[in-house]
Amino acid sequence: MRVYLPATTTVLRTLVDEGRLPGPLRAFAVTPQLREFYAVSEAEADVEELEYAALLGAARSSLRMLDVDPAAARRRVVVAADVPDSVVRTLDGGDVEHGEVEIAGDVQLRDVASAHVDDAEAEDDVRAAVNVVLEADLGSDDAQFVVDQAEGHELAWYATQEIGPVLELL
């Protein structure tokens, strides 16, 4: 199953240096709940669009992680990985986001398909969004506007072998 792990540049450094991210981990994936939220049936679903929605969920979660990781570059980071279905558990409940899952074990660097990282031009908007993302989660329209500015930036795609060199530039 393809999962999208919210991360920071600090987390990405751990992945490169240690060759794994220790589990359990929260991530996002195309789940029945995500399909239901977007009101599409299995037959009608455009899988690429649903995977993009899962990636965006992870990117929003990355903003929350940046709030507690002052050492990380002010850029959203998402790691796309392919893990066995058997280690993925769909989460449900009031405080769970659409498509949120838990991965029972570690995610190895060899499982990673790509990393998605904001470009330098997004840093000011991401910095501002980090400061208000929790307010946006609680329903503040003003805070949501600031978060939307950050989410308007497309994440750049990097192959696994490019992750280390990208980190050296940050």
C-alpha positions as CSV (number, residue, x, y, z in Angstrom):
1,M,0.0,0.0,0.0
2,R,1.2,3.5,-0.8
3,V,1.3,5.7,2.3
4,Y,2.2,9.3,2.7
5,L,4.1,10.1,5.9
6,P,4.2,13.7,7.2
7,A,7.7,14.7,8.0
8,T,10.1,17.5,8.6
9,T,13.7,18.0,7.3
10,T,14.8,16.6,10.7
11,V,12.7,13.4,10.1
12,L,14.1,13.2,6.6
13,R,17.6,13.4,8.0
14,T,16.9,10.5,10.3
15,L,15.6,8.5,7.4
16,V,18.8,9.0,5.4
17,D,21.2,8.6,8.3
18,E,19.6,5.6,10.0
19,G,18.0,4.0,6.9
20,R,14.6,3.8,8.5
21,L,11.9,5.7,10.4
22,P,11.0,3.8,13.6
23,G,7.4,2.8,14.0
24,P,4.6,3.0,14.8
25,L,4.0,5.9,12.5
26,R,1.0,8.0,11.5
27,A,0.5,8.4,7.7
28,F,-2.1,9.0,5.1
29,A,-3.4,6.6,2.4
30,V,-6.4,6.0,0.2
31,T,-8.8,4.5,2.7
32,P,-12.5,3.7,2.5
33,Q,-13.0,6.8,4.7
34,L,-11.1,9.0,2.3
35,R,-13.1,7.6,-0.6
36,E,-16.4,8.3,1.3
37,F,-15.3,11.8,2.2
38,Y,-14.8,12.6,-1.5
39,A,-18.1,10.8,-2.2
40,V,-16.7,8.5,-4.8
41,S,-17.2,4.8,-5.2
42,E,-14.5,2.2,-5.8
43,A,-15.5,2.0,-9.5
44,E,-15.6,5.8,-10.0
45,A,-12.6,6.7,-8.0
46,D,-9.6,8.3,-9.7
47,V,-6.9,6.8,-7.7
48,E,-4.4,9.5,-8.6
49,E,-6.7,12.2,-7.3
50,L,-7.3,10.3,-4.1
51,E,-3.6,9.7,-3.6
52,Y,-3.0,13.4,-4.1
53,A,-5.6,14.1,-1.4
54,A,-3.7,11.7,0.9
55,L,-0.5,13.5,0.1
56,L,-2.1,16.9,0.9
57,G,-3.4,15.5,4.2
58,A,0.2,14.5,5.1
59,A,1.4,17.9,4.0
60,R,-1.0,19.6,6.4
61,S,0.1,17.2,9.2
62,S,3.7,18.2,8.3
63,L,2.8,21.8,9.3
64,R,1.8,20.6,12.7
65,M,5.1,18.7,13.1
66,L,7.0,21.8,12.2
67,D,5.3,23.6,15.1
68,V,7.2,21.3,17.5
69,D,10.4,21.0,15.5
70,P,12.1,24.4,15.6
71,A,15.4,23.0,14.2
72,A,13.7,21.9,10.9
73,A,13.7,24.1,7.8
74,R,10.3,25.8,7.4
75,R,9.3,23.5,4.6
76,R,6.6,20.9,4.5
77,V,7.9,17.4,3.9
78,V,6.0,14.2,2.8
79,V,7.6,10.8,2.4
80,A,5.8,8.4,0.0
81,A,6.5,4.8,0.8
82,D,5.2,1.4,-0.2
83,V,4.5,-0.9,2.7
84,P,2.7,-4.2,3.1
85,D,-1.1,-3.9,3.7
86,S,-0.6,-6.1,6.8
87,V,1.2,-3.4,8.7
88,V,-1.3,-0.6,7.9
89,R,-4.3,0.0,10.2
90,T,-7.0,2.4,9.2
91,L,-7.9,4.8,12.0
92,D,-11.3,6.1,12.8
93,G,-12.8,8.4,15.3
94,G,-13.6,12.0,15.9
95,D,-10.0,13.3,16.0
96,V,-8.8,11.3,13.0
97,E,-8.3,12.9,9.6
98,H,-9.7,11.4,6.4
99,G,-7.2,8.9,5.1
100,E,-5.2,8.7,8.3
101,V,-3.6,5.4,9.1
102,E,-1.1,3.9,11.5
103,I,1.9,1.9,10.3
104,A,2.7,-0.8,12.9
105,G,6.4,-1.2,12.1
106,D,9.4,0.7,10.8
107,V,9.5,2.3,7.4
108,Q,12.8,1.4,5.7
109,L,14.6,3.7,3.2
110,R,14.2,0.9,0.7
111,D,10.4,1.2,1.0
112,V,10.5,4.9,0.1
113,A,9.3,5.8,-3.4
114,S,9.9,9.5,-3.2
115,A,10.1,12.6,-1.0
116,H,8.1,15.8,-1.5
117,V,9.5,19.0,-0.2
118,D,8.6,22.7,-0.4
119,D,10.9,24.9,-2.5
120,A,12.6,27.9,-0.8
121,E,9.9,30.3,-2.1
122,A,7.4,28.6,0.2
123,E,9.3,29.2,3.4
124,D,7.7,32.5,4.4
125,D,4.2,31.2,3.8
126,V,5.0,27.9,5.6
127,R,6.5,29.8,8.6
128,A,3.3,31.8,8.8
129,A,1.1,28.8,8.5
130,V,3.0,26.9,11.2
131,N,2.2,29.7,13.6
132,V,-1.6,29.4,13.0
133,V,-2.3,25.8,11.8
134,L,-3.8,24.8,15.2
135,E,-6.1,27.8,15.1
136,A,-7.1,26.8,11.6
137,D,-7.8,23.3,12.8
138,L,-10.1,24.8,15.4
139,G,-12.1,26.7,12.7
140,S,-10.5,30.2,12.5
141,D,-11.2,31.5,9.0
142,D,-8.3,34.0,9.3
143,A,-5.9,31.2,10.3
144,Q,-7.2,29.0,7.5
145,F,-6.5,31.8,5.0
146,V,-2.8,31.8,6.1
147,V,-2.6,28.0,5.9
148,D,-4.2,28.1,2.4
149,Q,-1.4,30.4,1.3
150,A,1.2,27.7,2.3
151,E,-0.9,24.9,0.8
152,G,-1.0,26.8,-2.5
153,H,2.7,25.9,-3.0
154,E,3.2,22.6,-4.9
155,L,5.7,20.2,-3.2
156,A,8.7,19.3,-5.3
157,W,9.2,15.6,-6.1
158,Y,12.5,13.9,-5.3
159,A,13.6,10.4,-6.0
160,T,15.0,8.4,-3.1
161,Q,18.7,8.9,-4.3
162,E,18.1,12.7,-4.4
163,I,17.0,13.0,-0.7
164,G,20.5,13.3,0.8
165,P,21.7,15.9,-1.7
166,V,18.5,17.9,-1.1
167,L,19.1,17.9,2.6
168,E,22.6,19.3,2.1
169,L,21.0,22.3,0.4
170,L,18.7,23.1,3.3
